[in-house]
């Protein structure tokens, strides 16, 4: 049997769910966002089709956007250092090993 308690702390909602297996602490911040009608309708349709809440669909979209942004940042840094290595004649793993042994 699960017991659910809530308490508010400056704009955050903490939900404590006690179960036999473990105590689960989840927190969320409520925000109001404005969406164009077409985008809001699409988000609601996705939620219905996937059996999720609208909040879960928006969270998934934000997580995907964050992952995409981080991947792009990684590739930018990778390209920078690849260019630096190429300028020093480091093109293969063997080249790198020779360079590091100097």
C-alpha positions in Angstrom: 0.0 0.0 0.0 1.4 3.4 -1.0 1.2 6.5 1.0 1.5 9.8 -0.8 2.5 13.0 1.0 3.0 16.4 -0.6 4.6 19.6 0.6 5.3 22.9 -1.1 8.7 24.6 -0.9 9.1 27.9 -2.8 7.6 27.0 -6.1 8.5 23.3 -5.9 6.3 20.4 -5.2 7.9 17.4 -3.4 6.0 14.1 -3.6 7.0 11.4 -1.2 5.7 7.9 -2.0 6.4 5.3 0.6 6.1 1.7 -0.7 7.2 -1.6 0.6 10.2 -1.7 -1.8 11.6 1.8 -1.3 11.0 5.4 -0.5 10.6 7.4 -3.8 11.2 11.1 -3.7 10.2 13.0 -6.8 10.1 16.7 -7.2 8.8 19.0 -9.9 8.4 22.7 -10.5 5.1 23.9 -12.0 5.5 26.2 -14.9 3.0 27.8 -17.2 4.0 27.9 -20.9 2.2 29.2 -24.0 2.1 27.1 -27.1 0.7 27.9 -30.5 -2.7 26.2 -31.0 -1.3 23.8 -33.6 1.6 22.7 -31.4 -0.6 22.3 -28.4 -3.0 20.1 -30.3 -0.1 18.0 -31.6 1.3 17.6 -28.1 -2.1 16.5 -26.8 -2.5 14.0 -29.6 1.0 12.6 -28.9 0.0 12.2 -25.2 -3.2 10.4 -26.1 -1.4 8.1 -28.7 1.4 7.2 -26.3 -0.8 7.0 -23.2 1.2 9.7 -21.4 0.3 13.0 -19.7 0.9 16.2 -21.5 3.5 17.0 -19.0 5.4 13.8 -19.8 5.3 14.6 -23.5 6.7 18.1 -22.9 9.4 16.6 -20.5 10.4 14.1 -23.2 10.7 16.8 -25.8 12.9 19.0 -23.5 15.1 16.0 -22.7 15.5 15.3 -26.4 16.3 18.9 -27.1 18.9 18.9 -24.3 20.5 15.7 -25.5 20.6 17.1 -29.1 22.2 20.3 -27.9 24.8 18.4 -25.8 25.6 16.2 -28.7 26.2 19.2 -31.0 28.4 20.8 -28.4 30.4 17.6 -28.1 30.9 17.4 -31.9 32.0 21.1 -31.9 34.7 20.4 -29.3 35.7 17.1 -31.0 36.1 19.0 -34.3 38.2 21.6 -32.7 40.6 19.0 -31.2 40.6 16.9 -34.4 41.8 20.0 -36.3 44.5 20.7 -33.7 45.7 17.0 -34.0 45.6 17.2 -37.8 47.8 20.4 -37.7 50.4 18.4 -35.7 50.3 15.4 -38.1 48.2 13.2 -35.8 45.9 11.2 -38.0 45.9 7.7 -36.5 46.0 6.1 -33.1 49.7 5.2 -33.8 50.4 8.9 -34.6 48.9 9.9 -31.3 50.9 7.2 -29.4 54.2 8.5 -31.0 53.2 12.1 -30.2 52.5 11.3 -26.5 55.8 9.4 -26.1 57.9 12.4 -26.9 
